[in-house]
């Protein structure tokens, strides 16, 4: 038994990455940074989509106003003929 204690493998008590708090902290920090970059990318994409949809909405509002004005003119003038 004493011989087993004396001849223990010195590497057996070294910390592995799984149980090394410093490596875990570094890995967690890297994971947080990667997640942060991913979320920033998603935010940028959504902001671009929001801007695009805003432009599209403005265009549709303008077309609607033009169509309503045309309809009003046609209605006032009696329709101008058959469609």
C-alpha positions as CSV (number, residue, x, y, z in Angstrom):
1,X,0.0,0.0,0.0
2,X,2.8,2.4,0.9
3,X,4.4,1.6,-2.5
4,X,1.2,2.5,-4.3
5,X,1.2,5.9,-2.6
6,X,4.8,6.6,-3.4
7,X,4.6,5.5,-7.0
8,X,1.5,7.5,-7.9
9,X,1.5,9.0,-11.3
10,X,2.3,12.7,-10.8
11,X,0.1,13.6,-13.7
12,X,-2.9,12.1,-12.1
13,X,-3.4,15.0,-9.8
14,X,-2.9,17.7,-12.4
15,X,-5.9,19.7,-13.4
16,X,-7.6,18.9,-16.6
17,X,-9.3,21.6,-18.7
18,X,-12.6,20.3,-17.4
19,X,-11.8,21.0,-13.8
20,X,-9.4,23.9,-14.2
21,X,-11.3,27.0,-13.0
22,X,-9.0,29.4,-15.0
23,X,-9.4,27.5,-18.2
24,X,-13.2,27.3,-17.6
25,X,-13.3,31.0,-17.0
26,X,-11.4,31.7,-20.1
27,X,-13.5,29.4,-22.2
28,X,-16.7,30.9,-20.7
29,X,-15.4,34.3,-21.6
30,X,-14.7,33.2,-25.2
31,X,-18.2,31.7,-25.4
32,X,-19.7,34.9,-24.1
33,X,-17.8,36.9,-26.7
34,X,-18.8,34.6,-29.5
35,X,-22.5,34.8,-28.4
36,X,-22.2,38.6,-28.1
37,X,-20.8,38.8,-31.7
38,X,-23.6,36.5,-32.9
39,X,-26.3,38.7,-31.2
40,X,-24.7,41.9,-32.6
41,X,-24.8,40.3,-36.1
42,X,-28.5,39.4,-35.6
43,X,-29.2,42.9,-34.4
44,X,-27.5,44.5,-37.4
45,X,-29.5,42.2,-39.8
46,X,-32.8,43.1,-38.1
47,X,-32.0,46.8,-38.2
48,X,-31.3,46.5,-41.9
49,X,-34.6,44.6,-42.4
50,X,-36.4,47.3,-40.4
51,X,-34.9,50.0,-42.5
52,X,-35.9,48.2,-45.7
53,X,-39.4,47.6,-44.5
54,X,-39.7,51.3,-43.6
55,X,-38.8,52.3,-47.1
56,X,-41.2,49.7,-48.5
57,X,-44.0,51.1,-46.2
58,X,-43.3,54.7,-47.4
59,X,-43.5,53.5,-51.0
60,X,-46.8,51.7,-50.4
61,X,-48.3,54.7,-48.6
62,X,-47.3,56.9,-51.5
63,X,-48.9,54.5,-54.1
64,X,-52.0,54.2,-52.0
65,X,-52.4,58.0,-51.9
66,X,-51.8,58.2,-55.7
67,X,-54.4,55.5,-56.3
68,X,-57.0,57.2,-54.0
69,X,-56.4,60.5,-55.7
70,X,-56.9,58.9,-59.1
71,X,-60.1,57.1,-57.9
72,X,-61.4,60.5,-56.6
73,X,-60.7,62.2,-59.9
74,X,-62.4,59.4,-61.9
75,X,-65.4,59.4,-59.6
76,X,-65.8,63.2,-59.9
77,X,-65.6,63.1,-63.6
78,X,-68.0,60.3,-64.0
79,X,-65.5,57.5,-64.5
80,X,-64.4,58.4,-68.0
81,X,-65.7,55.3,-69.6
82,X,-65.8,51.6,-69.2
83,X,-62.9,49.5,-67.9
